[in-house]
Structure formats: structure tokens, C-alpha cells
Amino acid sequence: MPDSNGVLTLEERQKIDEWIKVNWHMGNCPICKKQKWALADHVVTPILFTGVGFTQGAGYPQMMMICQVCGNTLYINAVNVGIVQGDQYANS
């Protein structure tokens, strides 16, 4: 679990690196066509849009893979990778 500021620990970064080695088949960035991806330091959660505005509610913790050339950002579910437990993020 990331620290109280959402920063990934070294152990978590290593776990993510292993997950990427097995599962990452993205290759080049679809925007700039370069292959310069970097893992962001934080776990983030998108804000929910209800149709009438933004609200707090159930969260979906994500890790960000950011293209170091153009800034294109891909999100990977942190629960699927095993960085966050499924019951740790439910806000019902």
C-alpha cells in the first residue's frame, strides 16, 4: 500500500516492474511513437462524474505510465497489479 501521501514504496515499484515485464506489450507511445515510458511516483484515483457534476464516491486506484517525450499518460489499475487491496479503496 502506498504511503499516506500516495507515494509508491521501493518494494511496490519493484512489484510493478515485474508486472510490467510480464504484461506490458504497449511498445511505442501511440501519440509520439517513441518508447520512453516512466512510472509515476503516486497512485491516483479519478474523480467520478455523475452527469450533473463531480462527486466523491467509490475510487479506482491507478498507477500512471507517462511518456517522457509527449506526456501521454496511461492508467493501470493498481488492484489488478496487487499494489492496493480491493477492499482498501471502496468508499460506499
C-alpha positions as CSV (number, residue, x, y, z in Angstrom):
1,M,0.0,0.0,0.0
2,P,1.4,3.4,-0.9
3,D,2.3,5.7,2.0
4,S,0.0,8.4,3.4
5,N,0.9,10.7,0.5
6,G,0.2,8.1,-2.1
7,V,3.8,7.6,-3.0
8,L,4.9,4.1,-4.1
9,T,7.5,2.3,-2.0
10,L,10.6,0.8,-3.5
11,E,9.1,-2.7,-2.9
12,E,5.9,-1.7,-4.7
13,R,7.9,-0.2,-7.6
14,Q,9.8,-3.5,-7.9
15,K,6.5,-5.4,-7.9
16,I,5.1,-3.1,-10.6
17,D,8.4,-3.6,-12.7
18,E,7.8,-7.4,-12.5
19,W,4.2,-7.0,-13.5
20,I,5.2,-4.7,-16.5
21,K,7.8,-7.3,-17.6
22,V,5.1,-9.9,-17.9
23,N,2.1,-7.8,-19.0
24,W,3.3,-4.7,-20.8
25,H,3.1,-5.0,-24.6
26,M,2.4,-1.4,-25.3
27,G,5.8,-0.6,-27.0
28,N,5.8,2.8,-28.6
29,C,3.6,5.6,-27.5
30,P,0.5,5.9,-29.8
31,I,0.9,9.7,-29.8
32,C,4.6,10.4,-30.5
33,K,5.7,6.9,-31.5
34,K,8.7,6.9,-29.0
35,Q,9.3,4.2,-26.4
36,K,10.2,6.3,-23.3
37,W,7.7,5.3,-20.6
38,A,8.2,6.0,-16.9
39,L,6.2,5.0,-13.9
40,A,4.8,8.0,-11.9
41,D,5.6,8.1,-8.2
42,H,2.0,8.2,-6.9
43,V,-1.2,6.1,-7.0
44,V,-4.0,8.3,-8.2
45,T,-7.8,8.0,-8.3
46,P,-10.0,9.6,-10.9
47,I,-12.9,11.8,-9.7
48,L,-16.4,10.4,-10.6
49,F,-18.7,12.4,-12.9
50,T,-22.4,11.8,-12.1
51,G,-23.9,13.6,-15.1
52,V,-24.6,16.7,-13.1
53,G,-21.2,17.3,-11.6
54,F,-18.2,15.7,-10.0
55,T,-18.5,13.8,-6.7
56,Q,-16.7,11.7,-4.3
57,G,-17.5,8.0,-4.2
58,A,-16.0,4.7,-5.0
59,G,-12.4,5.0,-6.1
60,Y,-10.4,3.2,-8.7
61,P,-6.7,3.5,-7.7
62,Q,-4.5,3.7,-10.7
63,M,-0.8,3.8,-11.5
64,M,0.3,6.1,-14.2
65,M,2.7,5.3,-17.0
66,I,3.8,8.5,-18.6
67,C,5.6,9.0,-22.0
68,Q,8.6,11.1,-21.2
69,V,8.5,12.7,-24.7
70,C,5.0,13.9,-25.2
71,G,3.3,13.3,-21.7
72,N,0.7,10.9,-22.9
73,T,-0.4,9.1,-19.8
74,L,-1.8,5.5,-19.5
75,Y,-3.5,4.3,-16.3
76,I,-3.2,0.8,-14.9
77,N,-5.5,-0.5,-12.2
78,A,-3.5,-0.8,-9.0
79,V,-5.8,-3.5,-7.6
80,N,-5.1,-5.7,-10.7
81,V,-1.4,-5.3,-10.2
82,G,-1.7,-6.1,-6.5
83,I,-0.4,-2.8,-5.1
84,V,-3.8,-2.0,-3.5
85,Q,-6.2,-4.5,-2.0
86,G,-9.7,-4.4,-3.5
87,D,-11.4,-3.7,-0.1
88,Q,-9.0,-0.8,0.7
89,Y,-10.4,1.6,-1.8
90,A,-14.2,1.1,-1.6
91,N,-15.9,4.3,-0.4
92,S,-19.6,3.4,-0.3
